[in-house]
């Protein structure tokens, strides 16, 4: 794994199973440096909070991140390596085939609400979602919030 700057954008390049993969260089959870992570069983593991992403597509496998990695198409030939920064896929919100057309309702309770709601959206659910908890706005990633506050970082 190695980071290169391409047109003023940092990109993490990973050689995996003989193929070159280009992904965003930081974890979407708390911006952990993915080049310091590990590749294990076809998965990239963030060194900070063990968020895990499938290779080569960057799909989320294990939280605490709430979405996958942005990936970029890469082409290699005898003249070099080429990455297309315009045609980025966002594994955080992959397009699913078909939509949930039912009239189902999901009730989400507690601190894990943000991940549950994100997963429902990523899977194409278009029914009603009711979130029960003390937060009036949207669900919060409390793990990241508490660590940022304890580290005295501004959000």
N, C-alpha and C positions, 0 to 999 in steps of 0.2 A: 504494500500500500504506500502510495506517495501522493502528496499534494502538489499540483502545478497550477500556476495562474494562467488562465486563458482569457484574453480580452478583459483583463482587470477583474476576473471572477475566479475565485479559488474553487478548484474541482479536485476531488479525491479519486485517483485512479487505482483500481484493484485488479490484479491478475488472479483470476479464479477459474479453475478447470480449463486452463489454456486460453480463456477469453479475457479481453480487457473490458472492464466495467467502469463507467464514470458516474459518480454520485456526489451529492452535496457533502461537504467535508465535516459538518457538525451535526450532532444529534438534534432532532427537532424538539426534544424534551427540555434540555437545559444547555444546549450548545456544547456538549461534550466533544472533545477532539477525536473523531472516529479513526484517524490514522494511528492512534494509540490503542485502539481496540483490538479485538481478536477475531479471526475467522475460524469458525468451528462448525463442522458438519453442514457446510453450505450456508452458513449464517454469519452475518457481521454483528458483533456484540460491542456495544458502547462501553468504554472503560469506566464511566462515572456511575451509572445507575443500572447497568446490565440490560438496557433496552436492546432488543434483538430484531434484526431485519433479514429477510430472505434474500439470497443472491441468486440470480443477477438482477431481479426486478425491484428490490428495495422495499418490498411489502413488510408491514409490521407483523412480527411474530409474537413478541412479548413486550408488554408495557414496562416502564411507565410512559414512553412516548404514546401519543394518541393517534399517530399516523405514521405512514412509511416515509422513505427517503425519496427525494427528487432524483431522478436518473436522467442521463443524457445519452443519446445514441453515439456510438463510437465505431469508427471504421479504421482498420489498419491495412496498409499495403507496403510495398517495397520503398515508397518514398516517405513514409511516416505514419503518424497517428492523427486522426481527425475526429473532433468532437463537435456535434451540432448543438449549440447552445439555444437555438430557437425552438427545436422540437423536443422539448423537455416533457417527460412523463412525470406526473405527480402521483407517486404511489400512496401518498397520504389519502387521496380520494380517487381510487381507481374506478373506472367506469365498469359497472356490472351489467351483464346481459339481463334484460327483462327487469321489470319493476314489480314490487309487491303491490298487488291491486286489491288486497283484502281490506276489510274495514276493522282490522285488529287494532287494539290499543295496548301499548306497553306502559307500565308504571315503573319508574325508576326511582329508587329510594337510596339516599345517602351519598357518601363521598365519592363513590365510583361512578356517579352519574354521567360525568363528562365522557368517560370511555365507553359506557353503554350506549349513550346517544350517538357518539361518533361511529361506533360499530354498526348500529342500526342504519344510519345514513349511508355508510359505505356499502352496506349489503342491499341497498335499494329500497329500504322500507319507506313507504309513503303514507302510512297510517298515522294515528294519533299517538303522541308521546306525552305522558304526564310525569313531571319531575317533582318529587316530594322531598323537601329539605328546607333548611333555614335560609338558603341563598335565594334572593328574589330574582336576580338576573340569570345568567347562564351558569352551568356547573363549573367549578373551579378545580384545577389540578392542585390539590392541597399539598401534596408532597413537594412540588416545585415551589409553591408559594412559601411554605415554611422554611425551606432551605435557603431561598433567596433572602428572606427577611433575616434569618440567623446569620447569614454571610454579609449582611448590611449592603446588599446590592439593590439598586433601584430597579423596579419592574418597568 
